[in-house]
Every structure is written in C-alpha cells, then in structure tokens.
C-alpha cells in the first residue's frame, strides 16, 4: 500500500511548464483559435526550418498558401503569412482613455490628501 502512495502526485493548480509573457486569457488557459501553434516568430521559424519539403507543402496548404517547389521562397512566404496573421492578434485597437477631472472632482480629491499633523 505504501508503494502505491509514493507514486501518487498532488497538484496545486499551477502551470509550471509554460513560462513567458501571455497576451491573452486564451494563451494562459491554452486555447488556440489561431491557425498557428504559437505567436512567437522565433519558435515558428525554428519549427518550419526543421521541416522537410513535403512538410512545408502541408503547412503551406494548411495556412492557405499555394506551395512552390523552391524551398527558400516557400519558407519566406510562410513567414510572411505568419507575420501578417499574428500582427492582427498582437496589436491592440484599444486606445488608452485619458480623463480630465472637473474642478469639483479635483477639489474633492484635494481634500482627501493626508494632512501633516
């Protein structure tokens, strides 16, 4: 019975394998609504550099590109399409809101400051 208990693991709910800068809740929870497995350009570049020509063809068709026989050109097209597709995800259209408080609000806030004794 003791040997069985030694093999059990307890979890604390923390994700320890993934470290990095997350840009959305989908990335934190591991949901991927993109056609790419990552938003990291270097990681995707390493992935396609390890592929042979047949795998590059499959990748091009999967992302909606017309595959070519020239490996260099195909890799360039895949990277260009990756940058185009991920740029929409990584850029935010939300502009920061800058509020100008009214004089009355500034008076109220001015009274809330700690006073020296």
Order of alpha helices (4+ residues) and beta strands (2+ residues): alpha-alpha-alpha-alpha-alpha-alpha
